[in-house]
Amino acid sequence: MIAAQARGLLYRLVHPEGDPEIKLLRRDVRRLLRRVEEIEAARRDDAERLRRADRNSAQLRLTTLLNQRQREDVERLPALLDEPRIAAHVRCAISSAPMLTDPYEHILIERLLPDDVYELLIRAIPPAEFFDDRDLTKQNLVFPMELGPTLSSRVWTFMDDVVARQIIRPAVMEKFHAPLQHHFATVFGDAFVAQANALPQSMHGGRLMLRRPGYHLSPHRDPKRAMLTCLLYVARPGDSEAHGTQLFRVHDDVEASYKTTYYPAEEGRRCELVKLVPFRPNTMLVSLNSRGAHGATIPPDAPAQLERYTYQFYVAPDNRALGTLIKSLPPAQRAMWNDKAQATAEWA
């Protein structure tokens, strides 16, 4: 009805001869069009509320069902999630991993977790209904879960909050101490390496990632604030080793002139694929976010049922402490920590 009225008025507006109230008509058309937009927005909101209600209903049903099925696993958690035992295993695995330098500094940690803990992690992967659903080729789940099965919530929160934050983070910082010195000199300047070493480091961005056919991530470096990128392959029995992480050499590589994610190809740099890290169970890739690039691809023609699970987090300085250090840098060095739009404007 409203749309029909608007069309009639628009017809009169394009034939203004003989219509002395053209200004009033234009005003009325604007009001009608605004009302149409409001109605359409309300309909979209209603549809989104219904979709969310259906999603929440499915999550509740799955939570009830899985809590019943996984009761014995939940009862065994205090014995399996033995922090001292897990910490000793993880630290040994990290310290014994050789430092690789081609195309940039990284390590591959095999059997990161005790076998029984890794098997528990696999059993605790929640159904896809608990991941975000904005893009089905790349879905993420952050912790703690707002709603989910008890096993998933407790196991993955332990992985995120205890294993990653309290065990892996300090161990990989120690492992990468030497290459980090050169990296600190690059991003902060030689005179500020000691201050960079004193920055309190924390764990950020922990998430379980579900990727499907059609997923593509171009060669890039993570945001400059991330010093180390940690990626655990959560491969299930029968999963192919294909579609792991691609490591690239960047020709004529330079430090990004801004702090956000850096795509060298967009800056005219050639990215050469050096290796594909296999998607192997219980293996973690830890890389220095300093040079080169990494990416990933699952071709659209891969088996439709293919699902790749990985757990990722960054080791990065505390925001406030990092901000204080950046403010003390010389202007040229400080400008390298602007966002991309600001950096582009300054170089224009």
Buried (B, 14 or more C-beta within 10 A) or exposed (E): EEEEBBEEBBEBBEEEEEEEEEEEBBEBBEEBBEBBEEEEEEEEEEEEEEEEEEEEEEBEEBBEEBBEEBEEBBEEBEEBBBEEBBBEBBBEBBEEBEEBEEBBBBBBBEBBBBEEBBBBBBEBBBBEBBBEEEEEEBBBBBBEBEEBBBBBBBBBBBBBBBBBBEBBBBBBBEBBEEBBEEBBBBBBBEEBBEBBEEBEBBBBBBBBBBBBBBBEBBBBBBBBBBBBBBBBBBBEEEBEBBBBBBBBBBEEBEEBBBBBEBBBBEEEBEBEEEBBBBBBBBBBBBBBBBBBBBBBBBEEEBEEEBBBBBBBBBBBBEEEBBEEBBEEBEEEBBBBBBEBEEBEEEEE
